[in-house]
Amino acid sequence: MPVTKTAKRALRGSKVKESVNKLIISKLEAAIRIAKKDKTTGKITVAISLADRAAKKKVIHKNKAARIKSQMAKLLVKKTEKKEIKPKSSKTPKKKS
């Protein structure tokens, strides 16, 4: 237990910060889970945005945010690779000479 007045005040502040940080982290983790499950562009961008915000508020380290963003970007790449571009047919219009 804190003894001095300033220590008591600091304890109150740290409890508030802890609850806010836990809320931010839980939202981020939920967004990551949803993005990995659904793999839609919208869900992935939400997860990336939450990771950036958490790093900006120093709830998570900036390198952790970078790793999360990298994982999400890989999901986007895998999604686009599945939709391979079909080669064009060789039926090109002939030029008149």
Long-range contacts (C-beta under 8 A, 24 or more apart in sequence): 21-59, 24-50, 24-53, 24-54, 24-57, 24-59, 25-54, 25-59, 25-60, 28-54, 28-60, 28-68, 32-68, 32-71, 32-72, 35-72, 35-75, 36-75, 39-75, 39-78, 39-79, 41-76, 41-79, 44-72, 44-75, 44-76, 47-72, 48-72, 48-73
